[in-house]
């Protein structure tokens, strides 16, 4: 796995705009080299902020939106269309305003879907969908994601992998159900660390003073069971995108010498 690299921006708005521009470049490069791109979206204020910035970015139309597969790192196990679902928020922030192919938008199952309230069955179905999309050139039972984005919680959780809970200890399955999450709603679906680590690049987004301690812990050698963000690594690159507030508690040895 790749060692973390850090970029620190002045504030969350600049971070979102720069991350959106960076993502456009990655998608365009992937489409130019392989004909398509594969991206994992994240929710939360920073993930949605990036999508909103992407929706208004001047270079947005450089992306061929018909040739991109979109997945999610986790989802709140709520009814389809619920305003708290990550896919609902992503559609409002970006997807409803670009010509994506609906067949290539891979939302995680909802609690009123074919699996009902069985979150483990819903998670297994998403794992099967990922496996069907994986080709012989991919690493394991998921497609090789060009970019997988993750928000970082104040407790160091990423996706719905919370410190010490069973999901963060999973070493074989790519998608699991989560019950008893410490933040509402308690029932969720999440990619596991093995699935996350199949990505070419993993980007971790953190902005605001409430993320400063989490960033410092995760980047200072903490174990992934106690600090799941520490275990989120890409095969080619692991990129932490921070604003100055989220970077405020980083050890000076980690702080990048020249960040925009």
LORO-640061 format. One record per residue (C-alpha): y, x, z. Coordinates in steps of 0.05 Angstrom, whole numbers, padded with zeros to 5 digits, always signed. Layout:
BEGIN
YXZ ...
This chain:
BEGIN
+00000+00000+00000 +00071+00022-00013 +00119+00045+00041 +00179+00000+00054 +00244+00012+00019 +00309-00018+00045 +00371-00045+00012 +00427-00070+00057 +00482-00116+00030 +00548-00133+00063 +00532-00206+00075 +00480-00259+00059 +00517-00286-00002 +00519-00217-00035 +00446-00207-00015 +00426-00272-00049 +00465-00257-00112 +00438-00186-00118 +00367-00208-00104 +00373-00262-00157 +00397-00211-00208 +00340-00164-00188 +00290-00220-00196 +00315-00239-00265 +00306-00167-00287 +00235-00165-00260 +00216-00230-00294 +00246-00209-00361 +00211-00142-00358 +00144-00174-00343 +00152-00224-00399 +00171-00169-00447 +00110-00126-00429 +00056-00179-00419 +00084-00244-00447 +00089-00279-00380 +00109-00269-00308 +00079-00290-00242 +00124-00300-00180 +00112-00326-00110 +00170-00365-00080 +00189-00370-00007 +00227-00424+00030 +00276-00420+00088 +00350-00408+00084 +00345-00340+00051 +00292-00360+00000 +00330-00422-00019 +00395-00383-00020 +00365-00336-00071 +00341-00394-00114 +00410-00426-00111 +00441-00360-00132 +00391-00355-00189 +00410-00425-00212 +00482-00404-00223 +00470-00332-00245 +00501-00315-00313 +00435-00282-00336 +00392-00341-00316 +00379-00359-00388 +00350-00290-00403 +00286-00316-00371 +00237-00354-00414 +00223-00408-00362 +00164-00435-00402 +00127-00369-00392 +00128-00361-00317 +00077-00382-00265 +00107-00401-00197 +00067-00402-00133 +00085-00409-00060 +00071-00363-00001 +00065-00421+00047 +00080-00495+00055 +00093-00546+00108 +00035-00595+00106 +00076-00657+00096 +00076-00714+00045 +00095-00699-00027 +00170-00701-00036 +00185-00692+00038 +00253-00658+00043 +00224-00606+00091 +00172-00582+00041 +00187-00515+00008 +00170-00540-00061 +00218-00599-00053 +00274-00552-00033 +00258-00504-00089 +00262-00560-00140 +00330-00581-00114 +00357-00509-00111 +00331-00486-00179 +00271-00516-00213 +00301-00582-00232 +00356-00545-00270 +00312-00499-00312 +00260-00515-00366 +00198-00495-00327 +00130-00517-00352 +00106-00567-00299 +00034-00542-00309 +00056-00473-00287 +00089-00495-00223 +00034-00489-00171 +00056-00527-00110 +00011-00526-00049 -00025-00592-00033 +00012-00645+00006 -00014-00683+00067 -00018-00747+00026 -00056-00713-00031 -00130-00717-00049 -00150-00679+00014 -00112-00724+00062 -00100-00694+00130 -00154-00641+00121 -00110-00579+00118 -00169-00531+00111 -00195-00569+00050 -00124-00567+00021 -00120-00492+00033 -00188-00482+00001 -00165-00521-00060 -00104-00476-00068 -00148-00415-00061 -00192-00442-00117 -00130-00453-00161 -00109-00381-00149 -00179-00356-00165 -00180-00394-00231 -00114-00361-00250 -00140-00291-00235 -00166-00251-00293 -00213-00190-00296 -00152-00145-00293 -00129-00173-00227 -00145-00147-00158 -00189-00197-00122 -00187-00273-00123 -00114-00282-00139 -00071-00266-00200 -00030-00203-00195 +00038-00228-00174 +00096-00190-00205 +00140-00207-00145 +00121-00242-00080 +00180-00261-00037 +00177-00274+00037 +00228-00295+00089 +00224-00260+00156 +00227-00303+00219 +00261-00282+00284 +00191-00274+00313 +00171-00229+00254 +00129-00283+00220 +00123-00284+00145 +00097-00342+00104 +00062-00382+00159 +00030-00320+00189 +00053-00321+00262 +00043-00266+00312 -00026-00267+00345 -00049-00332+00312 -00115-00334+00275 -00085-00335+00205 -00055-00266+00211 -00123-00238+00229 -00156-00265+00166 -00186-00210+00123 -00227-00247+00071 -00198-00314+00051 -00135-00316+00009 -00107-00383+00035 -00118-00416+00102 -00094-00476+00140 -00051-00466+00202 -00052-00511+00262 -00008-00504+00323 +00048-00464+00290 +00102-00448+00341 +00156-00479+00298 +00154-00549+00268 +00117-00575+00233 +00055-00547+00268 +00008-00557+00209 +00017-00512+00148 -00017-00477+00091 -00007-00402+00080 -00027-00343+00038 -00061-00290+00080 -00045-00216+00083 -00101-00198+00033 -00069-00246-00018 +00001-00220-00004 -00022-00148-00013 -00048-00163-00083 +00024-00168-00107 +00055-00112-00147 +00119-00120-00108 +00132-00154-00041 +00204-00170-00024 +00222-00188+00047 +00288-00225+00056 +00326-00224+00122 +00398-00243+00134 +00435-00259+00199 +00438-00232+00269 +00377-00273+00290 +00334-00231+00243 +00358-00163+00267 +00307-00154+00322 +00250-00176+00277 +00270-00127+00223 +00274-00070+00273 +00206-00085+00303 +00171-00094+00236 +00200-00030+00207 +00188+00013+00269 +00113+00018+00266 +00091-00047+00299 +00022-00073+00285 +00013-00131+00236 -00022-00176+00288 +00038-00172+00334 +00089-00168+00277 +00062-00199+00213 +00121-00175+00172 +00097-00104+00184 +00033-00120+00146 +00067-00150+00084 +00063-00094+00033 +00061-00092-00043 +00015-00048-00084 +00071-00015-00122 +00132-00031-00080 +00153-00062-00014 +00226-00079-00013 +00266-00104+00047 +00330-00139+00025 +00377-00146+00085 +00448-00163+00101 +00487-00119+00149 +00475-00166+00207 +00400-00165+00198 +00402-00089+00192 +00444-00080+00254 +00387-00059+00301 +00350-00013+00253 +00340+00058+00276 +00389+00103+00241 +00331+00142+00211 +00310+00080+00173 +00379+00056+00151 +00388+00072+00076 +00444+00122+00065 +00474+00086+00005 +00466+00011+00001 +00512-00036-00037 
